[in-house]
């Protein structure tokens, strides 16, 4: 589960780098090079990363919480929602 939590937190680190540190090195912003739609501006990218990170972190955190409370059915559903949100994020990056 700690690996899944790491995956969920990675978009938040991207948000921090772009949103707060304003470190744009290595990022090709703008609708060039067949980038995804959210690479149009750094602010849009940061907002998308924040949204993805909060959604995924919420699902995995609640799943871990219910797992330790031995409410495995709730934990499994939240893990399913986490995987669905992760797959939607991957589809968003690759196809839109």
Secondary structure, 3 states (H helix, E strand, C coil): CHHHHHHHHHHHHHHHHHHHCCCCCCCCCCCCCCCCHHHCCHHHHHHHHHHHHHHHHHHHHHHHHHHHCCCHHHHHHHHHHHHHHHHHHHHHHHHC
